[in-house]
Amino acid sequence: YFLRDVESQYLEAEKVFREIENETREAFLSLLVINEFSWTCETYYKINRESYLPWLIKFISLRKVKIIETKKDEIFKLFELMLKKRLDLTDLYLYSIRGNKDLLTFDIKLKKLV
């Protein structure tokens, strides 16, 4: 929907998105889907975070959008860190849920957080 790269899919998705915005439909969104969206935007379409994250935040903020695995506030914190630390969503999520456990990583940027 955001990319509008396949017109027929865009039109179908637009109807669903409008229903969610109008609160006549609920959306249950997995963190895995959010991660895939982020990865696809950045890797395949070469869209920077500053371009797609505002739209994603606006969508997730809708009352009828529910995140399956975690609270919306946690997702928004991850997005903030994505912009500040330039790490990917997967690494930041693992970092955020580690609790008091060690996080084994070879990612140099993520090691700086640990």
C-alpha positions, -999 to 999 in steps of 0.1 A, spaced: 0 0 0 27 25 10 48 18 -21 19 18 -45 40 -3 -69 13 -27 -80 -19 -7 -88 -44 -36 -84 -29 -45 -50 -29 -9 -39 -66 -4 -47 -75 -36 -28 -53 -25 2 -66 10 1 -101 -2 8 -89 -22 38 -68 7 51 -98 31 49 -119 7 69 -92 6 96 -89 44 96 -127 46 98 -127 21 127 -149 -4 109 -122 -30 108 -94 -41 131 -59 -50 120 -37 -74 139 -2 -67 129 28 -89 137 62 -75 145 75 -99 119 54 -80 92 67 -47 105 102 -60 102 96 -73 67 82 -40 57 112 -22 70 136 -46 54 118 -44 20 117 -6 20 154 -3 28 169 -32 10 148 -38 -21 133 -3 -27 162 17 -13 138 39 7 153 55 38 139 53 72 131 90 74 107 85 45 88 54 55 88 55 94 65 85 97 38 67 76 43 35 96 40 53 129 8 70 117 -7 37 107 3 18 138 -10 47 159 -46 41 146 -69 29 173 -79 -3 155 -44 -14 148 -32 -40 173 4 -53 176 4 -90 184 37 -95 202 42 -63 221 28 -29 230 27 0 205 49 21 228 77 -4 226 75 -4 188 77 34 187 108 33 210 124 8 185 116 32 156 132 61 176 163 39 181 163 29 144 166 66 135 192 75 161 214 44 161 211 33 125 205 -3 136 179 -26 121 146 -35 137 156 -71 145 187 -62 163 170 -35 183 141 -57 192 165 -84 205 183 -57 225 151 -44 240 138 -78 251 171 -92 265 162 -81 301 192 -89 323 206 -115 300 237 -112 278 231 -105 242 257 -123 220 263 -104 188 290 -97 163 273 -65 151 297 -37 160 270 -10 163 248 -33 184 278 -42 207 281 -5 216 245 -6 230 251 -38 250 
